[in-house]
Amino acid sequence: MKHIVSQEWLFEHGTDEHIVIVDCRFQLGNPSAGQESYAVDHIPGAFYFDLEQDLSAAKQPHGGRHPLPDIQQLAVKLGKVGIHDESLVVAYDDQGGLYASRFWWMLKFLGHDKVFVLNGSYTQWKDSGYPVTDEPPVEHPSVFTPRVRSEMLVNVEQVRERIGRQGTVLIDSREERRYLGIEEPIDKIAGHIPGAKQRFWKDSLTAEGAWKGAEEQKQRFAGLKDASEVIVYCGSGVSACPNVIALSEAGFSNVKLYSGSWSDWVSYSENPIATGEE
């Protein structure tokens, strides 16, 4: 797999000089839980990045629930933990890669290709008997230079322009009931962007929580092979990121994230809403 590394590989290479490990554990309903869990134990050498403090900006009237962070602020923290052009970065969480994928996407967006998501959860790492620690990691500060890839991102205006466009496919990464508009536990309006196809992000994973291989990912996105552009969204731009990884594993090269996602879309009263099957 192009973007996933095994726990065995990380165990063997985690202390290599150029490796930086990042802990992305987080719970939406309990924002301090990830940091608290990290303080109890984590993979040796891992640095903690918080979804809302580090990987998102403050919420505004538009832009969604998890707007992209200030690039320079994030670059400073990336440099502080020793991430530079030669670093190989491995991110993990305890939700099958949900939050680690957001970190993976941010690094790719900032021009850093040597970033991977750990296969399986932190709990599986512990249960397998791999080492954990409560010791803080040793910092080896460096300079991280962002090289923003704006082509990886679309905003609300660009999504509006692309509805119904030949060759463009919209992927909704939320669970089916939210996509259909049957329920909406978080955002103020239920439904989906007109024309979008539903592919729940958790279907990137096996029942055991490991990432599916390239062939299985291709099967998930069968029917999209003629797409020249794929735009992925979710509720707030986080759970879309595992689908971005899955699409890349499946061989799609022109994949963009609508980072504001549904929470941004419904903040504009003029935006069309669809419900039910497409």
C-alpha positions as CSV (number, residue, x, y, z in Angstrom):
1,M,0.0,0.0,0.0
2,K,1.2,3.5,-0.9
3,H,0.2,5.4,2.2
4,I,-0.1,2.8,5.0
5,V,2.7,1.1,7.1
6,S,2.3,-2.0,9.2
7,Q,2.8,-2.1,13.0
8,E,5.6,-4.5,12.5
9,W,7.4,-2.0,10.2
10,L,7.0,0.8,12.7
11,F,8.2,-1.4,15.6
12,E,11.4,-2.3,13.5
13,H,12.0,1.3,12.3
14,G,10.4,3.6,14.8
15,T,13.7,4.6,16.4
16,D,15.5,5.3,13.0
17,E,17.0,8.8,12.9
18,H,14.8,10.2,10.2
19,I,11.4,8.8,11.5
20,V,8.9,11.1,13.3
21,I,5.9,9.5,14.9
22,V,2.7,11.5,15.5
23,D,-0.2,10.6,17.8
24,C,-3.5,12.0,16.6
25,R,-5.9,10.4,19.1
26,F,-9.1,12.5,19.6
27,Q,-12.7,12.1,20.6
28,L,-15.3,14.6,19.1
29,G,-17.5,14.5,22.2
30,N,-14.6,14.9,24.6
31,P,-11.9,17.1,23.1
32,S,-9.4,16.7,25.9
33,A,-9.6,12.9,25.8
34,G,-6.9,12.4,23.2
35,Q,-4.3,14.5,25.0
36,E,-5.1,12.8,28.3
37,S,-4.8,9.3,26.7
38,Y,-1.5,10.4,25.2
39,A,-0.2,11.5,28.6
40,V,-1.0,8.0,30.0
41,D,0.8,6.2,27.3
42,H,1.8,6.4,23.7
43,I,4.2,4.8,21.1
44,P,7.7,5.7,22.2
45,G,9.0,8.9,20.6
46,A,5.5,10.0,19.4
47,F,4.5,13.6,19.5
48,Y,0.9,14.7,20.0
49,F,-1.1,16.7,17.5
50,D,-4.6,17.7,18.5
51,L,-7.4,17.8,15.8
52,E,-8.9,21.1,17.1
53,Q,-5.8,22.9,18.5
54,D,-3.2,22.0,15.9
55,L,-5.0,20.6,12.8
56,S,-7.9,23.1,12.6
57,A,-8.6,26.8,12.9
58,A,-11.3,28.4,15.0
59,K,-14.8,27.9,13.8
60,Q,-16.3,30.9,11.9
61,P,-19.8,31.6,10.4
62,H,-18.6,29.8,7.2
63,G,-15.8,27.3,6.5
64,G,-17.2,24.4,8.4
65,R,-16.7,22.9,11.8
66,H,-13.0,22.1,11.3
67,P,-11.5,24.8,9.1
68,L,-7.9,24.2,7.9
69,P,-5.4,25.6,10.4
70,D,-3.1,28.6,9.9
71,I,-0.4,27.2,7.6
72,Q,2.5,29.1,9.3
73,Q,1.4,28.1,12.8
74,L,1.2,24.5,11.9
75,A,4.6,24.7,10.0
76,V,6.2,26.0,13.2
77,K,4.9,23.1,15.3
78,L,5.9,20.6,12.6
79,G,9.4,22.0,12.7
80,K,9.5,22.0,16.5
81,V,8.9,18.2,16.5
82,G,11.7,17.7,14.0
83,I,9.8,17.3,10.7
84,H,11.8,18.5,7.7
85,D,12.2,17.6,4.1
86,E,14.0,14.3,4.8
87,S,11.7,13.1,7.5
88,L,9.5,10.0,7.2
89,V,6.4,10.6,9.3
90,V,4.0,8.0,10.6
91,A,0.7,9.1,12.1
92,Y,-1.7,6.9,14.2
93,D,-4.9,7.2,16.3
94,D,-7.4,4.9,18.0
95,Q,-10.2,5.2,15.4
96,G,-8.8,3.2,12.5
97,G,-6.9,6.1,11.0
98,L,-9.7,8.8,11.0
99,Y,-7.7,11.6,12.6
100,A,-4.3,10.3,11.4
101,S,-5.6,10.7,7.9
102,R,-6.4,14.4,8.5
103,F,-2.7,14.8,9.6
104,W,-1.6,12.8,6.5
105,W,-3.7,15.0,4.3
106,M,-2.3,18.2,5.9
107,L,1.3,17.1,5.3
108,K,0.5,16.2,1.7
109,F,-1.2,19.5,1.2
110,L,1.9,21.3,2.6
111,G,4.1,19.5,0.1
112,H,5.5,16.6,2.2
113,D,5.2,13.3,0.5
114,K,6.9,11.0,3.0
115,V,4.0,10.6,5.4
116,F,2.1,7.4,6.2
117,V,-0.8,6.2,8.4
118,L,-0.2,3.3,10.7
119,N,-2.3,0.2,9.9
120,G,-4.6,-0.6,12.8
121,S,-5.4,1.3,16.0
122,Y,-3.2,2.2,19.0
123,T,-5.2,-0.3,21.1
124,Q,-4.2,-3.0,18.6
125,W,-0.5,-1.9,19.0
126,K,-0.8,-2.3,22.7
127,D,-2.7,-5.6,22.5
128,S,0.0,-6.9,20.2
129,G,2.6,-6.3,23.0
130,Y,4.5,-3.6,21.2
131,P,6.2,-1.0,23.5
132,V,4.4,2.0,25.0
133,T,5.6,4.7,27.3
134,D,4.4,7.8,29.3
135,E,7.8,9.5,28.7
136,P,7.7,12.7,26.7
137,P,9.6,12.4,23.4
138,V,12.9,14.1,22.8
139,E,12.6,17.1,20.5
140,H,15.1,17.6,17.7
141,P,13.8,21.0,16.3
142,S,14.2,21.6,12.6
143,V,12.6,23.9,10.0
144,F,9.5,22.8,8.1
145,T,9.0,24.6,4.9
146,P,5.5,24.4,3.5
147,R,4.9,24.2,-0.2
148,V,1.2,24.4,-0.5
149,R,-0.5,22.3,-3.1
150,S,-3.6,24.3,-3.7
151,E,-4.8,21.8,-6.4
152,M,-5.6,19.4,-3.6
153,L,-8.4,21.6,-2.2
154,V,-11.7,23.1,-3.4
155,N,-13.9,25.7,-1.7
156,V,-17.7,26.1,-1.7
157,E,-17.7,28.2,-4.9
158,Q,-15.7,25.6,-6.8
159,V,-18.1,22.8,-5.6
160,R,-21.1,24.9,-6.8
161,E,-19.5,25.2,-10.2
162,R,-18.9,21.5,-10.5
163,I,-22.3,20.1,-9.7
164,G,-23.4,18.2,-12.7
165,R,-20.1,18.7,-14.6
166,Q,-19.1,15.9,-16.9
167,G,-16.1,14.0,-15.5
168,T,-16.4,15.3,-11.9
169,V,-17.7,13.0,-9.2
170,L,-18.6,14.1,-5.7
171,I,-18.1,11.6,-2.9
172,D,-20.0,12.0,0.5
173,S,-18.0,10.1,3.2
174,R,-20.7,10.2,5.9
175,E,-22.8,7.2,6.9
176,E,-25.9,6.5,4.8
177,R,-28.6,7.8,7.1
178,R,-26.9,11.3,7.1
179,Y,-26.4,11.2,3.4
180,L,-30.0,10.3,2.7
181,G,-31.2,13.1,5.0
182,I,-33.0,10.7,7.4
183,E,-31.1,12.1,10.4
184,E,-28.5,14.8,11.1
185,P,-27.0,14.6,14.6
186,I,-24.5,17.4,14.2
187,D,-25.3,19.9,11.4
188,K,-28.4,22.1,11.2
189,I,-29.7,20.7,7.9
190,A,-29.9,17.0,6.8
191,G,-29.1,15.7,3.3
192,H,-26.3,15.9,0.8
193,I,-24.8,17.9,-2.0
194,P,-26.8,17.3,-5.2
195,G,-25.3,14.6,-7.4
196,A,-22.9,13.2,-4.7
197,K,-22.4,9.5,-4.3
198,Q,-22.2,8.0,-0.8
199,R,-19.1,6.0,0.2
200,F,-18.9,5.7,4.0
201,W,-15.3,6.3,5.1
202,K,-15.3,3.3,7.5
203,D,-15.7,1.0,4.5
204,S,-12.0,1.8,3.8
205,L,-11.3,-0.6,6.6
206,T,-11.9,-4.3,7.2
207,A,-14.1,-5.6,10.1
208,E,-10.9,-5.9,12.1
209,G,-10.0,-2.3,11.6
210,A,-7.1,-2.8,9.1
211,W,-6.9,-0.9,5.8
212,K,-8.3,-2.7,2.8
213,G,-5.8,-3.3,0.0
214,A,-5.8,-1.6,-3.4
215,E,-8.0,-4.2,-5.1
216,E,-10.7,-3.9,-2.4
217,Q,-10.6,-0.1,-2.6
218,K,-11.0,-0.3,-6.4
219,Q,-14.1,-2.4,-5.8
220,R,-15.5,0.3,-3.4
221,F,-15.1,2.9,-6.1
222,A,-16.1,0.8,-9.0
223,G,-18.2,2.9,-11.4
224,L,-16.0,6.0,-10.9
225,K,-13.2,4.9,-13.3
226,D,-14.2,7.4,-15.9
227,A,-14.0,10.3,-13.5
228,S,-11.4,12.9,-14.4
229,E,-11.8,14.6,-11.0
230,V,-13.0,13.3,-7.6
231,I,-14.1,15.7,-4.9
232,V,-14.5,14.2,-1.4
233,Y,-16.4,15.7,1.5
234,C,-17.9,14.6,4.8
235,G,-19.3,16.6,7.8
236,S,-16.4,18.8,8.5
237,G,-13.5,17.8,6.3
238,V,-12.0,15.1,8.7
239,S,-13.6,11.8,7.8
240,A,-13.3,12.6,4.1
241,C,-9.5,12.1,4.5
242,P,-9.5,8.3,4.9
243,N,-11.5,8.2,1.6
244,V,-8.8,10.4,0.0
245,I,-6.2,7.8,1.0
246,A,-8.5,5.0,-0.2
247,L,-9.1,6.6,-3.6
248,S,-5.3,7.1,-4.1
249,E,-4.7,3.4,-3.1
250,A,-7.4,2.6,-5.7
251,G,-5.5,4.4,-8.4
252,F,-7.3,7.8,-8.6
253,S,-4.8,10.6,-9.1
254,N,-7.0,13.8,-9.3
255,V,-8.6,13.7,-5.8
256,K,-9.6,16.9,-4.1
257,L,-10.9,17.7,-0.6
258,Y,-13.8,20.0,0.0
259,S,-12.4,20.9,3.4
260,G,-15.5,22.9,4.6
261,S,-17.7,19.9,3.7
262,W,-21.3,19.6,4.7
263,S,-21.1,21.9,7.7
264,D,-19.8,24.7,5.4
265,W,-22.3,23.9,2.6
266,V,-25.3,24.3,4.8
267,S,-24.0,27.6,6.2
268,Y,-25.1,29.2,2.9
269,S,-28.9,29.4,2.6
270,E,-28.8,29.6,-1.2
271,N,-27.0,26.2,-1.6
272,P,-29.1,23.4,-3.0
273,I,-29.8,20.3,-0.8
274,A,-30.6,16.8,-1.9
275,T,-32.1,13.9,0.1
276,G,-32.8,10.3,-0.7
277,E,-31.0,8.1,-3.2
278,E,-29.2,9.6,-6.2
